[in-house]
C-alpha cells in the first residue's frame, strides 16, 4: 500500500528516508539534500524528526527501511542510476498502486526544476495512473515528447496514450506522435516516420533527459492484444518467437533482444533514448511483469526502476 496518502504520513516517510540515508547509508546532510531534492536545513530537520519520532534505533523502525534496502541492492546488482521501491499491499492485486504515486512524485520533482529539460513519455496503465495524480503545474520551460503513436487501429485516440493528459496538467510544450501505434505494413511505417512533421519529434525524443515508460507483459492478457493493437494470431506468433514483454510496442525476449519481424517491423514508436546519456525509468510491478523487468534490466534497456517490495525481492532472487 502506498505511504503517500496524507501530509503526516508523507512527513514520516521523508524522515525515514533521511534517517536511513544518514544513519545506515552514511550520507552527509548535504548529500541527503541533493538526493531528496530539498534544502540542507530541511534535511537536517528530517533527520532530527526521525530520531524524535523513534524511527531511528539500531535500524530505521519504519516499513520504508526495507524498501530502501531493496532499492540499494537493486541499484548495485543492475547498475541502475535510479531505483525507488514502495511498500507492497498484501491485500491488493493492483499493478499500479504505490508505484503510480511514486512515479507521479518523481515526475513532479523533475518538472519543478527551473532548468529546462526534455521528458519523454511512453504509454500504459501505470503511467496513465501516475499522470492522473500530477497536480496542476506551469512548466513552459520544459518539453514533453511522446514515444508512441496515439491512434488506435479503429482511428480513435489510443486510450492509454498520456501525452495530452500530461500537457493539460503541467502546461509544458508537448510533442505528440500523430501516428498509429502499429502501422499496417513496414512500408507504411517507413513512409510515416519520414514525414517532415514527424522527424523533429523523433529527434527530440532521442535527446530526452529523462524518460518514463511502462513494461507490458506478453501473456494471454497482453495489453497490446487486449487494447486491439495486435491480433490473437500475432500475439501467438510473438510468443512462439520468444517474446515475453514489450516497451512502447517493441517486443523483446528473455535476453532483452528485440524480436525480428512479426509486429516489430511495423511499430511506429521512437527508439528508447540512450541509457548512457539519459535516464530511462520503468514503472512496473507484479509477477506477470517480472520476466520483462528482469530482461530489460539485464540488457540495460532501462537504467531506472520504480517498483514494489515483492517485485524487488523477486528480481533479486532471480539472479
N, C-alpha and C positions, 0 to 999 in steps of 0.2 A: 504494500500500500504506500502511496506517495506520502512523504512527510512534509510536502509543501502545501499545507492546507490552510494555515492561518498564520497571522503575524507572530504569535508566540512560538508556534512550532517551528516556523522558519528561523526565528532567532536562535532557538536551541540547536537546530541543525547547523547553522552557521558557527555557533560557539563550539559544537562538537568537531566540526571540520577544522576550525582554527586550533582547537586544543590538540587534535590528533597531529596536525602538521607541526605544531610546536613541540609537544612532549614525546611523540613517537617518531615522527619523521625527522625531527631535529632542525626544522626550518627556523630562520630568524623571522622577526616580526615584519621586516621589510619584504622578505620572500613570501610570507603569508599574504601580505597586502597585494603583491603582484599576482599571486596565484588566484586569489579570490576577487581581484579587481576592486579592491577597497583601499581606503587610506591606511597609513600606518597606525594612526590613532584608533581607527575602528578595529583594526586587527588586534591591537593591544587590549581594547575593551572586550572583544570577543574571547580572547584567551582568559582574561580575568573572569568573565561570565562563566566560562566552562568550569573554572575552579569553584566559584561561589555557588554554582548550582549542583555541585557534587558530581559533575560529569567526569572529572579527572581524579583517578585514584592511581593504581598501578597501570590501568588501561583507561581508555575512554569508555565510560559506562553509559553507552548510548547505542542503539541499533546501527547508527550510521558508521560506527567504527569498523564493523565487519565489511561494510561497503567500501570504505576507504582502503582497507587491507586488500580486498579483492581487486580493486582498481589498480593499486600499486603493483600487484602480482601480474595482472594482465598487461600493464604498461611495460613491465620488464620482459615478460615472455614474448610478446608480439612486437616490441619496439614501437608501441603506439605513442603518438605525440599528445593525445588527449584521451582520457577514459573517465567516465562517470558511471558509477554503479548505484542504483537506487534500491531501497528495500523491496523485497518481494511480498506480495499479499498471498498467503497460502490458500485463501478462500476465493481467489479470483482466477479466472481463465483468460482474462483480457491480455491482449498482446500490445496494448498501448499505455495502460495505467502506470503512472510513475515515470516512465521514460518520456512520455509526451510532455509532462510538466517540466522535467529536467531539460529536455531539448528546447522548450519554449524559453526557459530561463537563460540557456546558453545563447540562443539566437538573440534574445533581447539584450543581453550583455554586450554582444558584439555590435548590435545596431546602435547602442547608446554611445559608442565611441565617436568622438568628433572627427577622427581621421577617416577619410573616405575609404571604403572597401568595396570589393565586388563579391557578392554572395551568390553562389549557385544553389539551386533548389531542385531536388528530384521530385518524386511523387509517392503516393501510397497512403494507407490508412493512418499509420503512426505519424507521419509528417503532417497530414491534414489535421489530426488531433492536436498536434503541437502548435501549428499556426493559429488554430482557433482560440488558443489561450493567450496569444500575444495581446498586450494592451495597445490602445491607440497610440501611435508614435509619429513624430515628424522627423523623417530621415532623408531629406533631399540630397545629402552629401553621398549617399550610398547608391549602389546599383544592385538590383536583384535580378538574376537571369535564370530562366527555366532550362533544365537539361533535357526535357522531354517535350514531345508534341502535346497539344491539348485538344485534339479532335478524335473522338471515338469512331469506330467503324461505321456507325449509322449517321455520322455527320454531326452529332451533338457534342457539346463540350465534355471532355473527359472529367468524370466526377471527382476523382482523386488528384487532379492537377491543381496545385495550390497557388500558383503564381498570382492569379487575380485576387484571391482572398488576402494574400500577404500584402500585395500592393495597396489594397484598400485600407489595411490596418496600419501599415507603417509609413505610408506616403513617401516611399522611395521610388526612384526611377526604376521601372520594371521592364523586362525584356522577355516577352513570351515567345514560344516557339509555335507559330501558327501552322502546324503540320499534323498529319495523322501520327499516332503513336507508332504504328507499324504500317508501312506502305504496302501497296498491293503487289509490288514486284521490286526486285533490285534496281531495275532501270528507273522506275518511278522514284524510288528513294534517291538515287543519284541526281536525277533531274531536280527534285525538290530541294535538296541540300545545296545545290549550286545556284539557287535563286539569289539575286543580289540583296534582297531584303533579309535573307537567312544567314548569309555569310558573316555579317558583323556580329550577330547573336552567337554564332558558333565560336567566333574568335574571342568574344567577351567571356563565354563560358570557360574557355581554355585558360583564361587569365584569373580565374576566381581565386580569391584569398582563402575563402572557406566555403565548403560545400556540405550540405546536409542531404542525406539520401536514406531511403528505406531499403530493406532486403526482402524480396518476395520469395517464398518457397515455391517449389515446383511439384508439389504433391497433388492429390486429387482435387483439392480446392485452391489451386494456384490462382493468385489474383489476376494474372494475365488471362487465364481461362475464364474465371468467374465474371470478370469485367468485360468479356467479349472481345478481347484483342487478338486471341488466338483460338483456333478450333480445337475440338477434342482430339482429332487426328494429329494436329500439330503438337499438342501437349504430349501425346504418347510418343511421337517421333523424337521430341526433345528429351523425354525421359529415357528412351531407348538409346539415345546418343550419349547418355551420361549426365544430362543436365539436372542440377539439384536446386538451383536458385537463380534469381535474376536481380540485377540492379539497373534501374531505369530502362528495363526491357531487354538488356543484354544478358543472355543466359550463359551460365558457366557450370563447369563440372566440379567434382570434389577436390581437384587440384587447383581450382581457381582459373582454369583455362577456358576461354570462350569457345562455345560450341560452333563448329563450322556449318555454315549454310542454314537450312530449315527456316527459322524466322530471323536469325541474327543478321542475315544479309538484307533484311528489309526494315530493321529498326531505324527510326529516324532520330533517335536521341543523340545528343552530343556525347563525345567521349568524356570519361571522367578526367578532371584536371589532374595535373602532375602531382603525385604524392610526395615528390621530392621538393617541390616548391610551394605547395599549399597543403591545407588541411582538409581531408575528406572524411567526414564523420557519419558513421552509420547509426541509425536508430533502430534497434532490433532486439527482441527478446522472445523466449519461448522455445519449446522443444522442436517444433516444426522448422524453425529458422536456424537452429543450431548448426547443422551441416553447412548452410550457406554462410553463416557468420565465420565459422572456422576456416572455410576455404578462402573467403575474402581476406581474412586476417593473415593467413599463411602466405597467400600470393601477393599480399600488400596491395590489394585493390582498394583498401581503406587504410587510413592511419589514425583513425579516431573512432571511438565507440561509446555509445550511451546504451546501457542495458540494465538488467536487474540482477539481484543476488544469485538466483537459481541458475540463470543462464551463464553468468560469470563463473560460478563454481563448476558448471558442466563443461565450459570451454577449457578451464584449467585441468579438469580431469581427463580431457580428450587428448592431451598432448603428453 
